[in-house]
Amino acid sequence: MEEKKFKELIEIVKASAKNELEYSKLTLAEQLSVIISRALIIMVVIVFAACVLFLLMWGLTKWLVALTGSMWLGVLASIAILLLLLLVLYGYRKQLVVNPVTRFVTKLLLKPEE
């Protein structure tokens, strides 16, 4: 009688461990799919943003060349604007990149059980 209960208990523990492992696999798959899809969307947005920035800078350069009458001066002014934008983005990198990524990963990994 005692041995039968012990075997049943072992079977219950095995089934529970198997279910927990399966749940962990499904949770990992869900989190990976969210991370990968978010990364792909961000890469596409970056490519489009780079194209838009290139066209805007090209138009700005053409306008500055027409305004100043000097190709070099127009190009240098465009480069200065890009460098200023880069410095501003670098200065605010924590607010623009680090904090949102940290919040996303924390919410994804530590979301409450439903």
Kinemage of the C-alpha trace (Angstrom):
@kinemage 1
@onewidth
@group {chain A} dominant
@subgroup {mainchain}
@vectorlist {calphas} color= white
{ca met a 1} P 0.000 0.000 0.000
{ca glu a 2} L 2.765 2.413 0.996
{ca glu a 3} L 4.791 1.556 -2.094
{ca lys a 4} L 1.785 2.185 -4.368
{ca lys a 5} L 1.280 5.687 -2.917
{ca phe a 6} L 4.981 6.406 -3.303
{ca lys a 7} L 4.881 5.383 -7.005
{ca glu a 8} L 1.786 7.542 -7.558
{ca leu a 9} L 3.549 10.467 -5.912
{ca ile a 10} L 6.589 9.967 -8.168
{ca glu a 11} L 4.343 9.877 -11.254
{ca ile a 12} L 2.585 13.066 -10.157
{ca val a 13} L 5.926 14.804 -9.608
{ca lys a 14} L 7.174 13.613 -13.031
{ca ala a 15} L 4.010 14.860 -14.748
{ca ser a 16} L 4.236 18.169 -12.935
{ca ala a 17} L 7.906 18.603 -13.888
{ca lys a 18} L 7.082 17.716 -17.507
{ca asn a 19} L 4.271 20.295 -17.556
{ca glu a 20} L 6.530 22.959 -16.025
{ca leu a 21} L 9.221 22.240 -18.609
{ca glu a 22} L 6.685 22.479 -21.435
{ca tyr a 23} L 5.330 25.736 -20.010
{ca ser a 24} L 8.866 27.133 -19.781
{ca lys a 25} L 9.539 26.192 -23.398
{ca leu a 26} L 6.332 27.880 -24.549
{ca thr a 27} L 7.092 30.990 -22.522
{ca leu a 28} L 10.606 31.144 -23.958
{ca ala a 29} L 9.263 30.718 -27.487
{ca glu a 30} L 6.758 33.515 -26.931
{ca gln a 31} L 9.390 35.866 -25.541
{ca leu a 32} L 11.852 35.087 -28.335
{ca ser a 33} L 9.213 35.689 -30.982
{ca val a 34} L 8.339 39.047 -29.426
{ca ile a 35} L 12.007 40.061 -29.239
{ca ile a 36} L 12.778 38.941 -32.804
{ca ser a 37} L 9.694 40.617 -34.265
{ca arg a 38} L 10.480 43.835 -32.395
{ca ala a 39} L 14.084 43.729 -33.644
{ca leu a 40} L 12.954 43.229 -37.249
{ca ile a 41} L 10.492 46.106 -37.028
{ca ile a 42} L 13.184 48.349 -35.563
{ca met a 43} L 15.624 47.400 -38.338
{ca val a 44} L 13.048 48.234 -41.027
{ca val a 45} L 12.270 51.559 -39.342
{ca ile a 46} L 15.997 52.363 -39.150
{ca val a 47} L 16.453 51.651 -42.875
{ca phe a 48} L 13.505 53.871 -43.803
{ca ala a 49} L 14.634 56.589 -41.387
{ca ala a 50} L 18.127 56.503 -42.912
{ca cys a 51} L 16.645 56.911 -46.391
{ca val a 52} L 14.491 59.826 -45.237
{ca leu a 53} L 17.437 61.448 -43.456
{ca phe a 54} L 19.596 61.031 -46.550
{ca leu a 55} L 17.002 62.683 -48.780
{ca leu a 56} L 16.406 65.490 -46.288
{ca met a 57} L 20.126 66.157 -45.969
{ca trp a 58} L 20.531 66.069 -49.747
{ca gly a 59} L 17.739 68.629 -50.122
{ca leu a 60} L 19.177 70.762 -47.327
{ca thr a 61} L 22.610 70.637 -48.923
{ca lys a 62} L 21.204 71.664 -52.311
{ca trp a 63} L 19.341 74.527 -50.644
{ca leu a 64} L 22.442 75.653 -48.709
{ca val a 65} L 24.552 75.496 -51.879
{ca ala a 66} L 22.008 77.706 -53.661
{ca leu a 67} L 21.813 80.032 -50.652
{ca thr a 68} L 25.567 80.404 -50.118
{ca gly a 69} L 26.716 80.009 -53.705
{ca ser a 70} L 29.505 77.674 -52.570
{ca met a 71} L 29.375 73.899 -52.824
{ca trp a 72} L 31.932 73.388 -50.052
{ca leu a 73} L 30.218 75.762 -47.668
{ca gly a 74} L 26.840 74.119 -48.226
{ca val a 75} L 28.256 70.626 -47.686
{ca leu a 76} L 30.174 71.709 -44.581
{ca ala a 77} L 27.035 73.321 -43.130
{ca ser a 78} L 25.100 70.072 -43.738
{ca ile a 79} L 27.855 68.063 -42.071
{ca ala a 80} L 27.829 70.450 -39.110
{ca ile a 81} L 24.064 69.971 -38.735
{ca leu a 82} L 24.462 66.183 -38.831
{ca leu a 83} L 27.263 66.302 -36.259
{ca leu a 84} L 25.146 68.495 -33.990
{ca leu a 85} L 22.251 66.040 -34.316
{ca leu a 86} L 24.626 63.165 -33.538
{ca leu a 87} L 25.927 64.926 -30.421
{ca val a 88} L 22.391 65.607 -29.178
{ca leu a 89} L 21.395 61.977 -29.739
{ca tyr a 90} L 24.541 60.784 -27.981
{ca gly a 91} L 23.842 63.097 -25.066
{ca tyr a 92} L 20.320 61.730 -24.650
{ca arg a 93} L 21.171 58.093 -25.403
{ca lys a 94} L 20.094 56.902 -21.960
{ca gln a 95} L 16.620 58.450 -22.262
{ca leu a 96} L 16.207 57.473 -25.928
{ca val a 97} L 17.737 53.982 -26.019
{ca val a 98} L 18.781 52.468 -22.702
{ca asn a 99} L 15.641 53.207 -20.661
{ca pro a 100} L 13.100 52.043 -23.292
{ca val a 101} L 15.033 48.829 -23.987
{ca thr a 102} L 15.358 48.120 -20.269
{ca arg a 103} L 11.631 48.706 -19.711
{ca phe a 104} L 10.724 46.461 -22.667
{ca val a 105} L 12.932 43.568 -21.556
{ca thr a 106} L 11.822 43.906 -17.932
{ca lys a 107} L 8.134 43.901 -18.877
{ca leu a 108} L 8.658 40.961 -21.196
{ca leu a 109} L 10.591 38.788 -18.777
{ca leu a 110} L 8.874 39.761 -15.536
{ca lys a 111} L 5.272 40.039 -16.656
{ca pro a 112} L 2.796 38.893 -14.012
{ca glu a 113} L 1.155 35.512 -14.330
{ca glu a 114} L -2.371 35.628 -15.727
